[in-house]
Amino acid sequence: MKIIINKKQYDFDEQLLIIDACRKLGIDIPSLCHHPSLSPAASCRLCVVECLNSNSLISSCSNTIYDGMEIMTNSPRVINARRMNLELLLSNHPNDCMKCDANGNCKLQDTAYLFDVDMDSIGRETRSLKIDDSSDFIIRDLNKCVQCQLCVRVCDEIENMNIYSMVNRGHEILPDTANSLPLSQTECVSCGQCATVCPVGAIVEKPSLKKSRWWDLEMETTTCPYCGVGCQLDVYYSREKNEIIRICGSTSLKEVNDGVATCVKGKFGYEFVNHPDRLKKPLIKKNGVFTESGWEEALDYTAAKLKEIAETHSGNSIGFLSSARCTNEENYLIQKLARVAFKTNNVDHCARLCHASTVTGLASTFGSGAMTNNLHDILESDVILVTGANPCENHPVYASRIKKAIRNKGAKLIIADPRRTELVNYASIWLNQRPGTDVALFNGFLKVILDKDLINHKYINERTTGWEELKSNLEKFDLDFVERITGVNRDLIVKAAVMFAQAKAASIIYAMGITQHVCGTHNVMSLANLSMATGNVGKYGGGVNPLRGQNNVQGACDMGGLPNVFPGYQKVSSTESLNKFEEFWNTEKLSDTPGIPLTEMFSNDRIKALFIMGENPAVSDPNSSHVEKRLNEFEFIVDLDIFMNETNRYADVILPAACSYEKNGTFTNTERRVQKINRIVYPQGDSKPDWWIINEISKRLGIEAEYSSVWDITDEIAECTPIYHGIVSKRISGKGIQWPCRNSDDPGTEILHEGKFAFEDGKGRFMKMDFAPPPELPDKEYPFYLSTGRVLYHYHTGTMTRRVKVLDRKVRNLKVEINPEDAKMLDINNGDKVKVISRRGEITGEAKVTEKSMRGLVFTPFHFAEARANRLTDHKNLDPLAKIPSLKVSAVKIEKVK
Ligand code: SF4
């Protein structure tokens, strides 16, 4: 289409807003209320342009261009109108720029400067509203509000929380909370997006106040170091202070977090970087005391000790813990070190505790153990089944998108979860099955769908195998049986199953409520069966979508941080893979025997030493007391970390690592998207990136590899990993690339299994399974189910988030969630001190009496080292295929502490 702007003709091939079209051409148009990720409000009227076709002034942020349109952006009429609107805004704006936190980043200030406004000539009457200082995260001063509605829109359209709405009329209209409550008394989850979009100083981030002026800051974009969503963040930092000052959702990248979104951890969780507790020097334990050393001494000593252990016992006596928090490059190097220098496959990491059953379950049904669809695709779903996942706490930015799919796109939500998670408020159906009965529930779903002939015959015939065997196995799962086992009313099961089967596109989202069971692999397979039988795999809006918990747990698996596979899931037991890697790494005699998984490393006497990178098994692994006992027994432990923690106090050497804001590399998020992390600040003290540390140790153990930068490792990964072949360092920028990406022309893969599955014959495999109850059920002595998990404000074992004051203040100690009726029976009130006791140990926390827990179920987060939920869990009962422990079902008793 052709449009004329300022008497010059331009061609456009897309329907843009006038403001965006002009900005694309470099024609500046002022605006306070426009945001590329939000719907237009046309409220500030600073962006007006003159439309010659209609002889009128129109707002450029709410009108699109059309063929033959003729506009002026700089005519006297436009300039006068803008000036008048600007002066109206300035007439009630406090003139306190000198001390305003937004000074230097204020669009009103910039526009006043542009228009050379004489403030003295404007009749001024400012508001005198009370400042809302109640939140630890943000301050709201509506005296400065320019009524742009950006805070209202971002909270409504992106966060889907509706904390604010515009109240009053005319020039008194302002964004306020319901009943004008202070923010701290609302449902606000402190995502901070209102502060990110506020164009003036009306909403500002409290932790950033008085730290630095905007003009002293530099900005770099990187990937969030917390959950598997992988939000892109614009990080503002002071070069002089080597300190992060504030973080905003990246405006330049929309793929993952909509060009603006963050959760409270991504937005405010950076204070740990400069925390005084950071490890700054290598430490060697001498006579039982950690003593600072230089790098040469520490690296030489570590390499020599590892060599000595291998010579004394064999390379197979060393266990290597790679890390879901470290980069792909670092995970690649640690498994290479284990396999090449020690000829062992004893490499594993905490995926063993969260999604090992996803890998085994989806690899055996679909041929690939990863999320099938992408994170935006949920907006295409008609029905969404969320089971064993609590995204509002664990994957908040994605949770907001699920809410959007329901509120704006009309999707129906089914929740199958023993806990009443926040998403239940948005659900059409909530099935609160007994913990550990998922196999019965989802086979029951499939039986209903089969009996009602709602299966997708064509899909089953053309794209799958094993249906007949599964079909006959389903006979056992009639509604009598399923209702008895799961405790869910049969009518609800039927309603949910029919709703799922009749959807044009039905998506399944799950997390650790499905995987952390001794039947975790079967749970995953039952979901895969359900999705294939209804023809939902390999299409937009469908799929089976495991939500990975940590920032790079997908990448750590992809890199071969697992005992049975080389990078890219190439099996260690395959002669072809062995030959390939022996040649590629210029070595011989790589081991073809799968190594010892993490959950057995602490029980297997063959393991004499540990090489740990960025993990804290003393808190994260089941049965902490057992883990600690074993940590005490190992002959040698080297640990790479950013802090001292409950694990590395047992180490012989601690090597101080750089955190993700201090190094370069890549993370792979839960939707298989490989994204860059960019160094923002310099490492604290003498700390070094883990890849540098591992490489130095590798060199001392005879591995010849010179990397001029981390990007050489990225390229080495691409060379030997078919699903990463096209993901070379120079291609990974901006929105990243989703694997599989097989060559340099391949744009990557949004949806897996379109047309064919990842097996050689291209067919998906139905897998049959029987229901087996969890190994430890409540009984007379231990009458409650215990489920463990996470809360919004903390991350994993709390080493980072508990060192961020505002996050720590929000949730300071262990809360034990208990149903009101159970609490009443035990005479427990909110806030009472309670003991949770299992056959393995006991912990003390504060009772939180809540309907979130169904009767007979208590929930505790595992973030708190001083009250470790894993003191209670069992390390012995493992899924036989995935070796994942039963972290979601233990039997406990509760005692009120008098
Ligand atoms: Fe970071 Fe996850 Fe929050 Fe995004 S949703 S900001 S990736 S913690």
Residues whose N, C-alpha, C, O or C-beta is under 5 A from the ligand:
A	BS01	SF4	C224 Y226 C227 V229 G230 C231 T262 C263 K265 G266 H395 P396 V397
